[in-house]
Amino acid sequence: MPDIMEDEIRERLEEAFAPTRLEIVNDSAHHAGHAGDDGSGESHFTIHIVAARFAEMSRLARQRAVIAALGDIVGERVHAVAIKASAPAQ
């Protein structure tokens, strides 16, 4: 089964941040039968992203920037996204 949502998340984040590291983990199987599980197998993700752009940003600003870059994905097409965003020197 193709990871359509993972590919779209990757594309949007690469375009917005040109990250030096980007790992997207599909956690949906761990949430099967729980709130937000729509049965698609693409409802919960964890994102680890490292980008120079985050160097001068607070943790909250980084979270907001990633959510903004994801646009309609978070809350509309994906139930939950855990974000671990840092700058290269961290």
C-alpha positions, 0 to 999 in steps of 0.5 A, a space after each residue: 500500500 503506498 504511503 500517499 499522505 507520507 509522501 505529501 507531508 514530505 513534499 510540503 516540508 521539503 519545499 518549505 524548509 529544505 531540511 537536512 534531516 526529515 523522518 516521517 513515521 506513520 503511527 496510525 497502527 498504534 491508534 487503531 480503534 481509538 479516536 481519530 482512527 478513520 481506518 485509512 491507515 494514515 491518521 497519525 504521524 510523527 515528524 522529526 525535522 532538522 532545518 537551518 530555518 529553525 535556528 532563531 525560532 522558539 519551540 512553539 514557533 517551530 511547531 507553528 511553522 511546520 503546521 502552517 507548511 502542512 496546510 489542510 493536512 493537520 486536523 482535516 486529513 490527518 487526525 494527529 501529528 507529533 512534531 520534533 523540530 530542531 536546528 542543525 546545531 541542536 
